[in-house]
Structure formats: C-alpha cells, structure tokens
C-alpha cells in the first residue's frame, strides 16, 4: 500500500504510540478528575500534554480545551461564542464542520456572511474588511481556516486577524492542516503573534491519535460549552478526559515542533517530484490551489476522467477525490466549485497528501501506476 492520503488522516507516530501505551494498561486505571494518587498521576500527564499543545500554537496551557476532534472544536467555536446579536463571517472553502454550523446560526438569527475566494482558493482580505465594516460595530466572529484540506492553499491569516482587530471582531482559525509542516507561504502558527483568539486542531492530522483535538481559546474568546452538565475543563468542555489520547496529542505536538522544519523541506521536495512526474506523463493534467500552499498537498484535475472510478483500479494506492468528507457522497467538492471549477472538473480531480513517512520510491511508484492507469 502506498499511503498518499495524509490530509485525511496521518499514521500514528511510533513515539506517540509508545507514550500512550502505559496509559492504556490496567495498572494505569484512574479517573484524571478523581482525588486520589491514581487520578493525580493521570491529571499530571494530561496537564503536561496541555502545555505541549499550548506551546505548539503560541498559547497558554489554560487556554487549551481538549475536544473529541476538530469537528467538535469548530462547532464549539462557531455555535458557542456569539452574543445574541453577533454576526459570523467565514470563507466559502471552510471544512464541512464549519459550514455545517451556518444553518443553525441563521436559525438563531445571527447574520452570516460567506466570503468568496479567488481561483486558487484564497480569501481576499479586502472582502473580509468590507464584510466586517458593513456590520457597523455588531460583535462578530471571523473564522477562516489556516490552510485548505483539499487544495492546500494557505490563507493570509495575519492580515485577516489584523482586520478583525481593527473592527473589534474575534478571529478563529481551523488550523487542522497547517501545523505539521510549515505552510510554505507562512511561518509556524503562533496565536499570540498573529492575534488569533481561537484555533482548532486535530490529533489524527498530526501523527497523533484519532478521537482527540482541541479548541485553543484566548480571552476574550470564551465559547459556551455544548454540554451543560459536568464541570471538567472548568466547565468549558465537560466530560472525563481520555488520558491516553491527551498524552498522545501532547507527544504529537512536541514531535511536530521538533520536526516541522525538516518535514516541510523533505515533503515539499517529494510533492514537487510527484507533480513533475505526473506532468511529464499526463500532458492534460492541471494543478489546483496555490503552488506555495501546504508542503504535502497536490490536487490535480485530469479533464474527462471519473476520478472516483479510476482510483478503484488502484486499490493499493491511498489517495482521495476532493476531500474525504465528500467521497462517497458523490457531491462535487464545494472548495473546487468556490474556486470557479466546474462540477465535471471536480469529479475529475484527485488529491494526494504526502507525509512524514512518504519516500521518494513511493512517489515514483505512485506516479508510474497513475500514469499507467490514467494515461491510457
Ligand atoms: N477541519 C479540517 C480542515 C479538516 O481537514 C478536518 C478533517 N477532515 C476537520 C476539520 C475535522 O477534524 P476531525 O476529523 O478531528 O473531526
């Protein structure tokens, strides 16, 4: 199996697994919220993990709220943070977990604005400026992802955060895809330096475990909990914390910090190698998204093919058509449509996600198989 679907999920790093295992053994039993030695040990490990998450994104440990993943973090950020008259401004290329909150926000009477993107999937800061200016002082949340999960385009977060600040709005970013490598078009994401109030991340997109993520919320951003009962995490996200998953996420964040620079350079070169091979072998191929986007992302259209069908001919190659959240649904990617592509082109599109474990030999073998199947 050649695994080129790291944007959908990254394999667990062996060091993460090693750090988690002791907390899954029977002798590690103990509710981390319980007042006895076993509970305190678990709570200690969780607090160390919380500090690792905070360090990775330039926040304070107390600002990290563990969730079940980024879908929950995004939901908490969007549905929990607006005052009664508050407005929400998002981009058209957000993940489904953000866009899916919009009908509920509208139902609650919140004004909602969806910002268009250009042909590369990038939001124009001037459009965000106009949207916030037209709200005329209404409290607002601007939520724009750091990097897109389908085409890899990086958003101008610093500019957007500055615009939000000028208009007294809060700024949240779904940074799920932008943490493991340094997006080519920006440095590491530092919430304090960028002026971000909220950030969502997910364990299984950064070589950590599935089923855990975090919303990092810096004052005055204080999302109300989605579950009213239980006081864990100071009531911000009640529920017993899963010690092994928290420890795994913390370890994954530490490894990302240590490896991000070298991962970025290596993965970026492999991504360019894959693009070159495919371009040489498939003359009609076109690339989607900004070339200076996520290091590991390559999104391509081969006009006329049925991408989903053709991938079935390559069962030993893990790649995606559009986003994983769309595959199976048969709907053309909302990201490609927002970028001005046709539904036919969206169905002819493949997404490759390269990662920490990808090798040059795998890239060459994947390209050869793709050219053999798609070039005929
Ligand atoms: N946002 C983005 C940009 C994503 O790529 C994903 C995963 N597809 C999510 C949010 C949802 O994350 P999770 O799987 O942790 O719920």
Boltz pocket constraint, residues with backbone or C-beta under 6 A from the ligand:
constraints:
  - pocket:
      binder: B
      contacts: [[A, 7], [A, 8], [A, 68], [A, 69], [A, 70], [A, 71], [A, 72], [A, 74], [A, 95], [A, 97], [A, 145], [A, 147], [A, 148], [A, 149], [A, 174], [A, 176], [A, 177], [A, 201], [A, 202], [A, 203], [A, 204], [A, 212], [A, 213], [A, 324], [A, 325]]
      max_distance: 6.0
